[in-house]
């Protein structure tokens, strides 16, 4: 397949000239949406490869993948021998999770003597169901038989074999690559990773180290080596990152990785220094503030920790930072100050206000600040009256304050709008079973939740508990054991232990409680259960 010749010039139809001028002037004014929409219409109307290619490039620039795919498909249809068109479409399809369609175009490219990025197929491959994975792997294997010297294709097969758990076969597929080039960078990294995955740590890095000795300036290869080392040898990983930093002392990604390694090795002062360097470079600032907060917390510099957590902006670490901040402030008796802070956050980020209310209520409940939690969630529901999550939170607060009628009203309000809300059904049923004698009503609610979500451990626990309340100990034991196997939570352990105890299986009950107390020695429900039953674990 040779590059397509320049198409002959032809005049555009009169009714297309004006729209194309509109699109071009919109592009110059940076009105990109208008430009792209107009070009999309004209590309379809004109069946012109040049317009289709121009439209595809604009759609890619705007990251409108579906439009880019449609425009490039038209481009390929009009110029099937154009390698750029085929490659563009293959890459778009691979990136958007359509590896089978992408491979069709890659096959055409490689048969025409072009280069295709076969390893880009792997991301979509890993999301496919097993049968589709097998079929795609068979297509890759058949193409590799046709082009056995294509390294990218072979590495694609290696990654696919790894993805389906066939590491031994994947490792064997690397040997032809090493025969051709013993230091091929991608292959030596894959070799080390496969050996680590197979727990063959002895000599896992031999090829990679040899490749680095041959290519000491290959920073990308050294970076991959350093990252793999974090699984086995943190000190050597640190040494490799230091080599990389000496060559690029202000690289934010290297500074951040080094700081994480230093934290892992408990060298908190060195980590702090590198994180502060990130702030001075105005790079990865949210991550730097978050880890500076954690570092300050671990060093008992609590005011500094709060300051850094407050500086984290919305993003990946925002929720966790505010979770930790709230816990610190409540532990320090600064609940009023925390309320002011959350109010300020909601004003600054109104789009996150509902989530921030939920987080504040959750932390107040966890810190046993129940009246404050009640006041906050009441205020939240005046702003977000249709919020199911906030109404559910208010029901929990009300129950803990022994306002069972209010808790029930909120849960029934949720069920009035969503009768199949299994969480609300279970919560109401469990509360009635645990806090009242309305056992039959509780059983009906929990049965509905169980029918909707039969494997949920919390619902299995509730069903076992209501059956215990109704005196059906055998069924109670069966469901509580299922719940405990799925989720060995201390509250489930308390319930399971109680049923075993009343059934006369004292040793089994004590074993369950002992195990739960080891991980949760201050769990309120667990301790209350043991005390109520008059059990002295020290005597057993």
C-alpha positions as CSV (number, residue, x, y, z in Angstrom):
1,X,0.0,0.0,0.0
2,X,1.6,3.2,-1.1
3,X,0.8,6.7,0.1
4,X,-2.3,8.0,-1.7
5,X,-1.7,10.4,-4.6
6,X,-2.8,14.0,-4.2
7,X,-6.5,14.0,-5.2
8,X,-7.4,16.1,-8.3
9,X,-8.7,19.5,-7.5
10,X,-12.4,20.0,-7.9
11,X,-14.7,22.9,-7.2
12,X,-17.0,22.6,-4.2
13,X,-20.8,22.8,-4.9
14,X,-22.2,26.2,-4.5
15,X,-24.3,25.2,-1.4
16,X,-21.2,24.0,0.4
17,X,-19.0,27.1,-0.1
18,X,-20.7,29.3,2.4
19,X,-20.8,26.6,5.2
20,X,-17.1,25.9,4.7
21,X,-16.3,29.6,5.0
22,X,-18.4,29.7,8.2
23,X,-16.4,26.8,9.5
24,X,-13.1,28.3,8.6
25,X,-13.8,31.7,10.1
26,X,-15.2,30.0,13.2
27,X,-11.9,28.1,13.5
28,X,-10.0,31.3,13.3
29,X,-12.2,32.8,16.0
30,X,-11.6,29.7,18.1
31,X,-15.3,28.8,18.0
32,X,-14.3,25.2,17.8
33,X,-17.7,23.6,18.4
34,X,-19.3,25.5,15.6
35,X,-16.4,24.8,13.3
36,X,-16.4,21.1,14.0
37,X,-20.2,20.7,13.7
38,X,-20.1,22.4,10.3
39,X,-17.2,20.4,9.0
40,X,-18.9,17.2,10.1
41,X,-22.0,18.1,8.1
42,X,-19.9,19.0,5.0
43,X,-17.7,16.0,5.2
44,X,-20.8,13.8,5.0
45,X,-22.3,15.9,2.3
46,X,-19.3,16.2,0.0
47,X,-17.6,12.8,0.4
48,X,-14.4,14.6,0.1
49,X,-11.3,13.0,1.6
50,X,-9.5,16.3,2.3
51,X,-12.5,17.7,4.2
52,X,-12.9,14.4,6.1
53,X,-9.2,14.4,7.1
54,X,-9.4,18.0,8.2
55,X,-12.5,17.2,10.2
56,X,-10.9,14.2,11.8
57,X,-7.8,16.2,12.9
58,X,-10.0,19.0,14.4
59,X,-12.2,16.4,16.3
60,X,-9.0,14.8,17.7
61,X,-7.7,18.2,18.8
62,X,-11.0,18.8,20.6
63,X,-11.0,15.3,22.0
64,X,-14.4,14.5,20.6
65,X,-13.6,10.9,20.0
66,X,-16.9,9.8,18.5
67,X,-16.8,12.6,15.9
68,X,-13.1,11.9,15.2
69,X,-14.0,8.2,14.6
70,X,-16.9,9.0,12.2
71,X,-14.8,11.5,10.3
72,X,-11.8,9.1,10.0
73,X,-14.1,6.2,9.0
74,X,-15.3,8.4,6.1
75,X,-11.7,9.3,5.3
76,X,-10.7,5.6,5.2
77,X,-13.7,4.8,3.1
78,X,-12.7,7.5,0.6
79,X,-9.0,6.7,0.7
80,X,-8.6,3.0,1.7
81,X,-4.9,3.0,0.8
82,X,-4.0,6.0,2.9
83,X,-1.8,4.8,5.7
84,X,-2.3,7.9,7.8
85,X,-6.1,7.5,7.7
86,X,-5.8,3.8,8.6
87,X,-3.4,4.5,11.4
88,X,-5.4,7.4,12.8
89,X,-8.6,5.2,12.9
90,X,-6.8,2.3,14.4
91,X,-5.4,4.4,17.2
92,X,-8.8,6.0,17.9
93,X,-10.6,2.7,18.0
94,X,-7.9,1.2,20.3
95,X,-8.1,4.2,22.6
96,X,-11.8,4.0,22.9
97,X,-12.0,0.3,23.8
98,X,-12.6,-1.3,20.4
99,X,-9.5,-3.5,19.9
100,X,-11.1,-5.9,17.5
101,X,-12.1,-3.1,15.1
102,X,-8.7,-1.5,15.6
103,X,-6.9,-4.7,14.7
104,X,-8.7,-4.9,11.4
105,X,-7.1,-1.6,10.3
106,X,-3.7,-2.6,11.8
107,X,-3.8,-5.7,9.7
108,X,-4.2,-3.6,6.6
109,X,-1.4,-1.3,7.7
110,X,1.2,-4.0,8.4
111,X,0.4,-5.8,5.2
112,X,1.0,-2.6,3.3
113,X,4.4,-2.4,5.0
114,X,3.5,0.2,7.6
115,X,4.0,0.4,11.3
116,X,1.1,-0.1,13.7
117,X,1.0,0.4,17.5
118,X,-0.3,-3.1,18.3
119,X,0.4,-2.9,22.0
120,X,-2.3,-0.2,22.2
121,X,-4.9,-3.0,21.8
122,X,-4.2,-4.3,25.3
123,X,-6.2,-1.7,27.3
124,X,-9.4,-2.7,25.5
125,X,-8.5,-6.3,25.5
126,X,-8.4,-6.5,29.3
127,X,-12.0,-5.2,29.5
128,X,-13.4,-7.9,27.1
129,X,-15.3,-11.0,28.1
130,X,-13.3,-14.2,28.0
131,X,-14.7,-15.5,24.7
132,X,-14.0,-12.3,22.9
133,X,-10.5,-12.2,24.4
134,X,-9.8,-15.7,23.0
135,X,-11.0,-14.7,19.5
136,X,-8.9,-11.6,19.5
137,X,-5.8,-13.4,20.8
138,X,-6.3,-16.0,18.0
139,X,-6.3,-13.2,15.4
140,X,-3.1,-11.7,16.8
141,X,-1.5,-15.1,16.8
142,X,-2.5,-15.7,13.2
143,X,-1.1,-12.3,12.2
144,X,2.1,-13.1,14.1
145,X,2.5,-16.3,12.1
146,X,2.3,-14.1,9.0
147,X,4.8,-11.5,10.3
148,X,7.0,-13.4,12.9
149,X,9.6,-10.6,13.0
150,X,7.2,-7.8,14.0
151,X,8.3,-7.0,17.5
152,X,5.3,-4.8,18.4
153,X,2.9,-7.5,17.3
154,X,4.8,-10.1,19.4
155,X,4.8,-7.8,22.5
156,X,1.1,-7.3,22.0
157,X,0.6,-11.1,22.2
158,X,2.8,-11.2,25.3
159,X,0.6,-8.6,27.0
160,X,-2.6,-10.4,26.0
161,X,-1.3,-13.7,27.3
162,X,-0.4,-12.1,30.5
163,X,-3.9,-10.5,30.7
164,X,-5.5,-14.0,30.5
165,X,-3.2,-15.4,33.1
166,X,-0.9,-17.4,30.8
167,X,2.4,-16.0,32.1
168,X,4.5,-19.0,31.2
169,X,3.5,-18.8,27.5
170,X,3.9,-15.0,27.6
171,X,7.5,-15.4,28.9
172,X,8.3,-17.9,26.1
173,X,7.0,-15.5,23.5
174,X,9.8,-13.0,24.5
175,X,12.6,-15.3,23.5
176,X,12.5,-14.5,19.7
177,X,12.7,-10.8,20.6
178,X,15.8,-11.4,22.7
179,X,17.4,-13.5,20.0
180,X,17.0,-10.5,17.7
181,X,17.8,-7.8,20.3
182,X,18.8,-8.9,23.8
183,X,18.3,-5.4,25.1
184,X,14.9,-4.5,23.6
185,X,13.6,-2.1,26.2
186,X,9.9,-3.1,26.3
187,X,10.7,-6.8,26.2
188,X,13.2,-6.6,29.1
189,X,10.7,-4.8,31.3
190,X,8.0,-7.3,30.4
191,X,10.4,-10.1,31.2
192,X,11.1,-8.7,34.7
193,X,7.4,-8.0,35.4
194,X,6.3,-11.5,34.3
195,X,8.9,-13.1,36.5
196,X,7.8,-11.0,39.5
197,X,4.2,-11.9,38.8
198,X,5.2,-15.6,38.8
199,X,7.2,-15.1,42.1
200,X,10.5,-15.9,40.3
201,X,12.3,-13.1,42.0
202,X,15.8,-14.7,41.8
203,X,17.3,-13.1,38.7
204,X,14.1,-11.4,37.7
205,X,16.0,-8.2,36.8
206,X,19.0,-9.7,35.2
207,X,18.0,-8.8,31.6
208,X,16.9,-5.4,32.7
209,X,20.1,-4.6,34.5
210,X,22.1,-5.8,31.5
211,X,20.1,-3.5,29.2
212,X,20.7,-0.5,31.5
213,X,24.4,-1.3,31.5
214,X,24.3,-1.2,27.7
215,X,22.0,1.9,27.7
216,X,22.9,3.9,30.8
217,X,21.3,7.1,29.4
218,X,17.9,5.4,28.8
219,X,16.0,7.2,31.5
220,X,12.6,5.7,30.5
221,X,14.0,2.2,31.0
222,X,15.6,3.2,34.3
223,X,12.3,4.7,35.5
224,X,10.5,1.5,34.7
225,X,13.2,-0.5,36.6
226,X,12.9,1.8,39.6
227,X,9.1,1.4,39.7
228,X,9.4,-2.4,39.5
229,X,12.0,-2.3,42.3
230,X,9.4,-0.8,44.6
231,X,7.9,-4.3,44.8
232,X,11.0,-6.0,46.0
233,X,13.8,-3.7,47.1
234,X,12.8,-0.2,48.3
235,X,16.4,0.9,49.0
236,X,17.6,0.0,45.5
237,X,14.5,1.7,44.1
238,X,15.5,4.8,46.0
239,X,19.0,4.6,44.5
240,X,17.6,4.4,41.0
241,X,15.3,7.3,41.5
242,X,18.3,9.3,42.9
243,X,20.2,8.6,39.7
244,X,17.2,9.9,37.7
245,X,16.9,13.0,39.8
246,X,20.5,13.9,39.4
247,X,19.9,14.1,35.7
248,X,16.6,16.0,36.1
249,X,16.5,17.5,39.6
250,X,13.3,19.5,39.0
251,X,11.2,16.7,37.4
252,X,7.9,16.7,39.4
253,X,7.1,13.1,38.8
254,X,10.5,11.9,40.0
255,X,10.4,14.2,43.0
256,X,7.0,12.8,43.9
257,X,8.0,9.2,43.4
258,X,11.1,9.7,45.6
259,X,9.0,11.3,48.3
260,X,6.6,8.3,48.4
261,X,9.6,5.9,48.6
262,X,11.1,8.0,51.4
263,X,7.8,7.9,53.3
264,X,7.7,4.1,52.8
265,X,11.2,3.9,54.3
266,X,10.1,6.1,57.2
267,X,12.5,8.9,56.1
268,X,9.9,11.5,56.8
269,X,12.1,14.5,56.8
270,X,13.6,13.7,53.4
271,X,10.1,13.1,52.0
272,X,9.0,16.4,53.5
273,X,11.8,18.2,51.8
274,X,11.0,16.7,48.3
275,X,7.3,17.4,48.8
276,X,8.0,21.0,49.7
277,X,10.2,21.3,46.5
278,X,7.1,20.3,44.5
279,X,5.2,23.2,46.1
280,X,8.1,25.6,45.3
281,X,7.9,24.4,41.7
282,X,4.1,24.7,41.7
283,X,3.8,21.1,40.5
284,X,1.5,18.3,41.7
285,X,0.5,20.7,44.5
286,X,-2.6,18.8,45.7
287,X,-0.7,15.6,46.0
288,X,2.2,17.4,47.7
289,X,-0.2,19.1,50.2
290,X,-1.9,15.8,50.9
291,X,1.3,13.9,51.6
292,X,2.7,16.8,53.6
293,X,-0.4,16.6,55.7
294,X,0.0,12.9,56.3
295,X,3.7,13.4,57.1
296,X,2.9,16.2,59.5
297,X,0.2,14.0,61.1
298,X,2.7,11.1,61.6
299,X,5.2,13.6,63.1
300,X,2.5,14.9,65.5
301,X,2.6,18.4,64.0
302,X,-1.2,18.5,63.9
303,X,-1.6,22.2,63.0
304,X,0.6,21.8,60.0
305,X,-1.3,18.7,59.0
306,X,-4.6,20.6,59.1
307,X,-3.1,23.4,57.1
308,X,-1.9,21.1,54.4
309,X,-5.1,19.2,54.2
310,X,-7.0,22.4,53.9
311,X,-4.9,23.4,50.9
312,X,-5.9,20.3,48.8
313,X,-8.2,21.3,46.0
314,X,-11.0,19.2,44.5
315,X,-9.6,16.1,42.8
316,X,-8.4,12.6,43.7
317,X,-7.2,13.4,47.2
318,X,-9.8,16.0,48.2
319,X,-12.2,13.7,49.9
320,X,-9.5,11.8,51.8
321,X,-7.8,15.0,52.9
322,X,-11.0,16.4,54.3
323,X,-11.8,13.1,56.0
324,X,-8.4,13.1,57.8
325,X,-8.7,16.8,58.6
326,X,-12.1,16.3,60.1
327,X,-10.9,13.4,62.3
328,X,-8.0,15.5,63.5
329,X,-10.0,18.5,64.4
330,X,-12.8,16.6,66.2
331,X,-10.1,14.7,68.2
332,X,-8.7,18.1,69.2
333,X,-12.1,19.3,70.3
334,X,-12.4,21.8,67.4
335,X,-15.9,20.8,66.2
336,X,-17.1,24.4,65.9
337,X,-14.1,25.4,63.8
338,X,-14.7,22.4,61.6
339,X,-18.2,23.5,61.0
340,X,-17.0,26.9,59.9
341,X,-14.4,25.3,57.6
342,X,-17.0,23.0,55.9
343,X,-19.4,26.0,55.4
344,X,-16.5,27.9,53.7
345,X,-15.8,24.9,51.5
346,X,-19.5,24.6,50.4
347,X,-19.5,28.3,49.5
348,X,-16.2,27.9,47.5
349,X,-17.4,24.7,45.8
350,X,-21.2,24.8,45.6
351,X,-21.1,21.9,43.1
352,X,-19.7,19.7,45.9
353,X,-22.0,21.0,48.7
354,X,-24.1,17.8,49.0
355,X,-21.0,15.6,49.2
356,X,-19.4,17.9,51.7
357,X,-22.5,17.9,53.9
358,X,-22.5,14.0,53.8
359,X,-18.8,13.9,54.8
360,X,-19.3,16.4,57.6
361,X,-22.2,14.4,59.0
362,X,-20.3,11.1,58.7
363,X,-17.3,12.5,60.6
364,X,-19.5,14.1,63.3
365,X,-21.3,10.7,63.8
366,X,-18.0,8.9,63.9
367,X,-16.8,11.2,66.6
368,X,-20.0,10.8,68.6
369,X,-21.0,14.4,68.0
370,X,-24.5,13.4,67.4
371,X,-26.4,16.6,68.3
372,X,-24.1,18.5,66.0
373,X,-24.5,15.9,63.2
374,X,-28.3,16.2,63.6
375,X,-28.2,20.0,63.2
376,X,-25.9,19.8,60.1
377,X,-28.0,17.1,58.3
378,X,-31.2,19.0,59.1
379,X,-29.7,22.1,57.4
380,X,-28.4,20.0,54.6
381,X,-31.9,18.7,53.8
382,X,-33.3,22.2,53.6
383,X,-30.8,22.8,50.8
384,X,-31.1,19.3,49.2
385,X,-34.6,18.0,50.1
386,X,-34.5,15.3,47.5
387,X,-31.1,13.9,48.5
388,X,-31.6,10.2,49.4
389,X,-28.1,9.9,50.8
390,X,-28.6,12.8,53.2
391,X,-32.0,11.5,54.3
392,X,-30.5,8.1,54.9
393,X,-27.7,9.8,57.0
394,X,-30.3,11.6,59.0
395,X,-32.1,8.3,59.8
396,X,-28.9,6.9,61.2
397,X,-28.3,10.0,63.3
398,X,-31.9,9.9,64.6
399,X,-31.6,6.2,65.6
400,X,-28.4,6.8,67.4
401,X,-30.1,9.6,69.3
402,X,-32.9,7.1,70.1
403,X,-35.4,9.1,67.9
404,X,-36.7,5.9,66.3
405,X,-39.9,7.5,65.0
406,X,-37.9,10.1,63.1
407,X,-35.5,7.5,61.8
408,X,-38.4,5.4,60.6
409,X,-40.1,8.4,59.0
410,X,-36.9,9.2,56.9
411,X,-36.5,5.6,55.8
412,X,-40.1,5.4,54.8
413,X,-39.8,8.6,52.9
414,X,-37.0,7.1,50.9
415,X,-39.1,3.9,50.3
416,X,-42.1,6.0,49.2
417,X,-40.1,7.3,46.3
418,X,-38.1,4.1,45.7
419,X,-39.8,1.0,47.0
420,X,-37.0,-1.2,45.8
421,X,-34.2,0.6,47.7
422,X,-32.6,-2.4,49.3
423,X,-30.4,-0.3,51.6
424,X,-33.4,1.5,53.1
425,X,-35.4,-1.7,53.3
426,X,-32.6,-3.4,55.2
427,X,-31.9,-0.4,57.5
428,X,-35.5,-0.1,58.5
429,X,-36.0,-3.9,58.9
430,X,-32.8,-4.2,61.0
431,X,-33.8,-1.2,63.2
432,X,-37.2,-2.7,63.9
433,X,-35.7,-6.1,64.7
434,X,-32.9,-4.7,66.9
435,X,-34.7,-1.8,68.6
436,X,-38.4,-2.8,68.8
437,X,-40.5,-6.0,69.1
438,X,-42.0,-5.5,65.6
439,X,-40.2,-8.6,64.4
440,X,-42.8,-9.8,61.8
441,X,-42.8,-6.4,60.1
442,X,-39.0,-6.3,60.3
443,X,-38.8,-9.8,58.6
444,X,-41.1,-8.6,55.8
445,X,-38.9,-5.6,55.0
446,X,-35.6,-7.6,55.2
447,X,-37.0,-10.4,53.0
448,X,-37.8,-7.8,50.3
449,X,-34.2,-6.5,50.6
450,X,-32.8,-10.0,50.5
451,X,-34.8,-10.8,47.3
452,X,-33.3,-7.7,45.7
453,X,-29.8,-8.3,46.8
454,X,-29.4,-11.9,47.9
455,X,-25.6,-11.9,48.4
456,X,-25.2,-8.6,50.4
457,X,-23.5,-9.5,53.7
458,X,-25.3,-6.7,55.6
459,X,-28.7,-8.0,54.5
460,X,-27.7,-11.6,55.3
461,X,-26.7,-10.4,58.8
462,X,-30.1,-8.7,59.2
463,X,-32.0,-11.7,58.1
464,X,-30.1,-13.9,60.5
465,X,-30.7,-11.4,63.3
466,X,-34.4,-11.1,62.8
467,X,-34.7,-14.9,62.6
468,X,-32.9,-15.1,65.9
469,X,-35.4,-12.6,67.3
470,X,-38.2,-14.8,66.0
471,X,-36.6,-17.9,67.7
472,X,-35.6,-19.7,64.5
473,X,-32.0,-20.3,65.7
474,X,-31.1,-22.8,63.0
475,X,-31.9,-20.4,60.1
476,X,-30.4,-17.5,62.0
477,X,-27.1,-19.5,62.4
478,X,-27.0,-20.4,58.7
479,X,-27.4,-16.8,57.5
480,X,-25.1,-15.2,60.1
481,X,-22.4,-17.7,59.1
482,X,-22.8,-16.8,55.5
483,X,-22.6,-13.1,56.4
484,X,-19.5,-13.6,58.5
485,X,-17.8,-15.6,55.8
486,X,-18.4,-12.8,53.3
487,X,-17.7,-10.0,55.7
488,X,-16.1,-10.8,59.1
489,X,-17.2,-7.5,60.6
490,X,-17.2,-7.2,64.5
491,X,-21.0,-6.5,64.5
492,X,-21.7,-9.6,62.5
493,X,-19.3,-11.5,64.9
494,X,-21.3,-10.2,67.8
495,X,-24.6,-11.5,66.3
496,X,-23.1,-14.8,65.3
497,X,-21.5,-15.3,68.6
498,X,-24.7,-14.6,70.5
499,X,-26.7,-17.2,68.4
500,X,-24.0,-19.8,69.0
501,X,-24.0,-18.9,72.7
502,X,-27.7,-19.3,73.2
503,X,-27.6,-22.6,71.2
504,X,-25.1,-23.9,73.8
505,X,-22.1,-23.8,71.5
506,X,-20.0,-21.8,74.0
507,X,-16.5,-22.6,72.6
508,X,-17.5,-21.6,69.1
509,X,-19.0,-18.4,70.3
510,X,-16.0,-17.4,72.3
511,X,-13.7,-18.2,69.4
512,X,-15.6,-15.9,67.1
513,X,-15.6,-13.1,69.8
514,X,-11.9,-13.5,70.5
515,X,-11.1,-13.2,66.8
516,X,-13.2,-10.1,66.5
517,X,-11.8,-8.5,69.6
518,X,-8.2,-9.0,68.3
519,X,-8.9,-6.6,65.5
520,X,-11.6,-4.4,67.1
521,X,-10.9,-4.4,70.9
522,X,-13.2,-1.4,71.6
523,X,-16.1,-2.2,69.3
524,X,-19.2,-1.0,71.2
525,X,-21.7,-3.6,70.0
526,X,-19.3,-6.5,70.4
527,X,-18.5,-5.5,74.0
528,X,-22.1,-4.8,74.9
529,X,-23.1,-8.3,73.6
530,X,-20.5,-10.1,75.6
531,X,-21.3,-8.1,78.8
532,X,-25.1,-8.5,78.3
533,X,-24.7,-12.3,78.1
534,X,-22.5,-12.3,81.2
535,X,-19.5,-13.9,79.5
536,X,-16.1,-13.5,81.1
537,X,-13.6,-14.2,78.3
538,X,-10.7,-14.1,80.7
539,X,-12.0,-17.3,82.4
540,X,-12.1,-19.2,79.2
